[in-house]
Amino acid sequence: MVRNIYTPQQLIDGIFALHTRRFGTVAEVLVKILANANWGKSISHDLYDEKTLRRIEVKFSRALRKNTSTIKETNILEQIISADDKIRMFKSTECEEYNFDCNIQQIKRKEFDVLYYGIFFSDIVQIFKIHSSDIGKDKNLRYSNKQHKGNVGEGQFHLNNKTYAYHIENYIEKELKYEEIFDLLVKTQNPNKF
C-alpha cells in the first residue's frame, strides 16, 4: 500500500516546498474532495458545486514564522542559505509564540459565491469558509479591496497574530491532520482499491 512508502512528514515537507501555483493546486484538490465539488466552469473560479450551483474559490497559505531579517549586501549569502521553509514552519498550538502573516489575496468577490481559505500548519490544516457577500460586510475580517494599484475589484485580508482567533471563532469549517489528508489523496488516486 502507498501508505507504507511515504511518511506524513514527507507529505508536510513536500507541501511546504511547493511553489505558489503548485501549492494552490494541492489546496484546490483538497477542497474539491471535501466539498464534493467539480472543477470550475470558467477560469474565474476554481470549483463548482453542482448541487447548490455555487462558484467556489480556494485560497490557502502556509504558516511560517515571519522572517525578520532584511536581505542586505552584507548578509545576502546567509539569508539565501537559511531560506529553508522547514526552519520557519510551526505547529498550530504555537501560533501565539511566533509572528506570522498568511495573506489571502487576489480575492475577486464578483467571480465566486463561496470562498474556502485556510492555513497549512506543520501539524494540521485548518479550512475556513465564507460567502462572498459576507467578505465586505464583516469589518472584523479587515478585508481591503485595494491590493495593488489599479487592480479594481480585487482585494485581500490577512490571517495573522491579530486576526487568527477571529477566523477560528467565526469561519472555521474543518481541521485535518496530515494523516487524514494523506488518506484522502490516496483514495482519490486509487478509488477502486477502497
Salt bridges, closest charged atoms under 4 A:
ASP13 OD2 - LYS86 NZ 3.95
GLU28 OE2 - ARG21 NH2 2.70
GLU50 OE2 - LYS41 NZ 3.45
GLU57 OE2 - LYS59 NZ 3.39
ASP85 OD1 - ARG88 NH1 3.49
ASP101 OD1 - HIS158 ND1 2.78
ASP113 OD1 - ARG55 NH2 3.21
GLU154 OE1 - LYS108 NZ 3.78
ASP183 OD1 - ARG3 NH1 3.40
